[in-house]
């Protein structure tokens, strides 16, 4: 890329002082060079963004809480049979309502014997954890199920 003959700073193709002194071929060459450099910078930015995203994901995945929620969601699918197809039938936000019921009872486990009046399913399905943490893990897993349901409905893919 050639530098402006007058200011010795700007690329010649974009310098208003000397751009007129370049031939059309030189100007096109300069513009193509700038486009190439812009594409290289764009790729570097995307690579950096991807690296930062992976680092953030690694931090989240290293969290005991996040790992417990992922394991619980997996358990719900494998052991309980609450697959995507099953979850997609709950179009009235029952999954998030159930999550809210669990989360609200987590601070007071002694109240967890009976489901709250907002519990969306039969009483037999009310199964809070043995402690506040386990109940919150179940709540978070249900929220993930609800978010995944909404994503599928909207056609969002990973």
C-alpha positions as CSV (number, residue, x, y, z in Angstrom):
1,X,0.0,0.0,0.0
2,X,1.4,3.4,-0.9
3,X,1.5,6.3,1.5
4,X,0.3,9.8,0.6
5,X,3.0,11.7,-1.2
6,X,2.0,15.0,0.6
7,X,1.2,14.1,4.2
8,X,3.3,10.9,4.4
9,X,0.7,9.4,6.8
10,X,-2.5,8.4,5.1
11,X,-2.9,5.6,2.7
12,X,-2.9,7.3,-0.7
13,X,-6.2,5.9,-1.8
14,X,-8.1,7.7,1.0
15,X,-6.0,10.8,1.4
16,X,-8.0,13.7,0.0
17,X,-4.8,15.6,-0.8
18,X,-3.2,13.2,-3.3
19,X,-5.8,10.6,-4.2
20,X,-6.4,12.5,-7.4
21,X,-2.7,11.9,-8.4
22,X,-3.2,8.1,-8.4
23,X,-4.2,6.3,-11.6
24,X,-7.4,4.4,-11.6
25,X,-5.5,1.1,-11.4
26,X,-3.4,2.4,-8.4
27,X,-6.5,3.6,-6.7
28,X,-8.2,0.2,-7.2
29,X,-5.1,-1.6,-6.0
30,X,-5.0,0.6,-2.9
31,X,-8.7,0.0,-2.2
32,X,-8.4,-3.7,-2.6
33,X,-5.4,-3.7,-0.2
34,X,-7.4,-1.8,2.3
35,X,-10.3,-4.3,1.9
36,X,-8.0,-7.2,2.5
37,X,-6.5,-5.6,5.6
38,X,-10.1,-4.9,6.8
39,X,-11.0,-8.6,6.3
40,X,-7.9,-9.7,8.2
41,X,-8.8,-7.4,11.1
42,X,-12.4,-8.7,11.0
43,X,-11.2,-12.3,11.2
44,X,-8.9,-11.4,14.1
45,X,-11.8,-9.8,15.9
46,X,-14.0,-12.9,15.3
47,X,-11.2,-15.1,16.6
48,X,-10.7,-13.0,19.7
49,X,-14.5,-12.9,20.3
50,X,-14.6,-16.7,20.0
51,X,-11.6,-17.1,22.3
52,X,-13.2,-14.9,24.9
53,X,-16.5,-16.8,24.6
54,X,-14.7,-20.1,25.1
55,X,-12.9,-18.7,28.2
56,X,-16.2,-17.5,29.6
57,X,-17.8,-20.9,28.9
58,X,-14.9,-22.6,30.6
59,X,-15.4,-20.5,33.7
60,X,-19.1,-21.3,33.8
61,X,-18.5,-25.0,33.2
62,X,-16.0,-25.0,36.0
63,X,-18.7,-23.8,38.4
64,X,-20.0,-26.5,40.7
65,X,-23.4,-25.0,40.5
66,X,-23.6,-25.0,36.7
67,X,-22.3,-28.6,36.6
68,X,-25.0,-29.7,39.1
69,X,-27.7,-28.0,37.0
70,X,-26.5,-29.6,33.8
71,X,-26.3,-33.0,35.5
72,X,-29.9,-32.5,36.9
73,X,-31.2,-31.6,33.5
74,X,-29.6,-34.7,32.0
75,X,-31.1,-36.8,34.8
76,X,-34.6,-35.3,34.0
77,X,-34.2,-36.4,30.4
78,X,-32.6,-39.8,30.9
79,X,-34.2,-41.1,34.1
80,X,-37.6,-39.2,34.1
81,X,-38.1,-39.2,30.3
82,X,-38.7,-35.5,30.1
83,X,-37.4,-35.2,26.6
84,X,-37.6,-32.2,24.3
85,X,-40.8,-33.6,22.7
86,X,-42.4,-34.0,26.2
87,X,-41.3,-30.5,27.2
88,X,-42.7,-29.0,24.0
89,X,-46.2,-30.0,25.2
90,X,-46.0,-27.6,28.1
91,X,-46.9,-24.5,26.1
92,X,-48.3,-22.6,29.1
93,X,-45.0,-22.0,30.8
94,X,-45.5,-24.8,33.3
95,X,-41.8,-25.6,33.3
96,X,-40.9,-22.1,34.5
97,X,-43.8,-21.9,36.9
98,X,-42.6,-25.2,38.4
99,X,-39.1,-23.8,38.6
100,X,-40.4,-20.7,40.4
101,X,-42.3,-22.8,42.9
102,X,-39.2,-24.8,43.7
103,X,-37.0,-21.6,43.9
104,X,-39.5,-19.9,46.2
105,X,-39.6,-22.8,48.6
106,X,-35.8,-23.4,48.7
107,X,-35.2,-20.9,51.5
108,X,-37.8,-22.6,53.7
109,X,-37.5,-26.3,53.2
110,X,-39.9,-26.9,56.1
111,X,-42.7,-25.6,53.9
112,X,-41.8,-28.0,51.1
113,X,-44.1,-30.8,52.3
114,X,-47.0,-29.5,50.4
115,X,-46.7,-27.9,46.9
116,X,-47.6,-24.2,46.5
117,X,-51.0,-23.4,45.0
118,X,-49.2,-22.3,41.8
119,X,-47.7,-25.7,41.3
120,X,-48.7,-26.6,37.7
121,X,-49.0,-30.4,38.0
122,X,-50.5,-33.0,40.2
123,X,-49.2,-33.2,43.8
124,X,-47.4,-36.5,43.2
125,X,-44.9,-34.6,41.0
126,X,-43.9,-32.2,43.7
127,X,-40.4,-33.4,44.6
128,X,-38.3,-30.7,46.2
129,X,-34.7,-31.7,47.1
130,X,-33.6,-32.7,50.5
131,X,-32.0,-29.3,51.0
132,X,-32.2,-25.8,49.6
133,X,-29.3,-26.3,47.2
134,X,-30.8,-29.4,45.6
135,X,-34.1,-27.7,45.3
136,X,-32.5,-24.7,43.6
137,X,-30.6,-27.1,41.2
138,X,-34.0,-28.6,40.2
139,X,-35.4,-25.2,39.7
140,X,-32.5,-24.1,37.5
141,X,-32.8,-27.3,35.4
142,X,-36.5,-26.6,34.8
143,X,-35.7,-23.1,33.7
144,X,-33.2,-24.5,31.2
145,X,-35.9,-26.8,29.9
146,X,-38.2,-23.9,29.5
147,X,-35.6,-21.8,27.7
148,X,-34.8,-24.7,25.4
149,X,-38.5,-25.1,24.6
150,X,-38.9,-21.5,23.7
151,X,-35.7,-21.7,21.5
152,X,-37.1,-24.7,19.7
153,X,-40.4,-23.0,19.2
154,X,-38.6,-19.9,17.7
155,X,-36.4,-22.1,15.5
156,X,-33.2,-21.1,17.4
157,X,-30.4,-23.5,16.7
158,X,-26.9,-23.7,18.3
